[in-house]
Amino acid sequence: MAEGDKVSAGDVIGYLGMTGYSTKENVNNINVPHLHFGIQLIFDESQKDGVNQIWIDVYQIIEFLQKYKSEVYYDKELKEYFRKE
């Protein structure tokens, strides 16, 4: 995946881990694998880096999705995911 790519169900967007930017282990006292995930809104180039960045806190979105998730299956013939009824 690269910046600007479309994400579909089943795409890998990241991996769990415990490394991050630190050269020392467990800097933030998080000793379980985790994934940092965020959404940044960019309306013009000034918002990519610097003081004009707009980041969305996705915690409430993830809670909502977790509460209303449904099981899916992958159809190999159609190469597509479908929700199980």
NORCOR-V651270 format. One record per pair of residues at least 12 apart in sequence whose C-alpha atoms are under 8 Angstrom apart, sorted by the first residue. I is the first residue (numbers start at 1). J is the second residue. D is the distance in whole Angstrom. If there is no record, write none. Layout:
i | j | d
I | J | D
I | J | D
This chain:
i | j | d
1 | 13 | 7
9 | 81 | 7
10 | 81 | 8
14 | 35 | 7
15 | 35 | 7
16 | 33 | 5
16 | 34 | 5
16 | 35 | 5
17 | 32 | 8
17 | 33 | 5
17 | 34 | 6
17 | 35 | 7
18 | 30 | 8
18 | 31 | 7
18 | 32 | 7
18 | 33 | 5
18 | 34 | 6
37 | 58 | 8
38 | 55 | 7
38 | 56 | 7
38 | 57 | 7
38 | 58 | 6
39 | 55 | 6
39 | 56 | 5
39 | 57 | 7
39 | 58 | 7
40 | 53 | 7
40 | 54 | 6
40 | 55 | 4
40 | 56 | 6
41 | 53 | 8
41 | 54 | 5
41 | 55 | 6
41 | 56 | 8
42 | 54 | 7
70 | 83 | 7
70 | 84 | 7
71 | 83 | 6
71 | 84 | 6
72 | 84 | 5
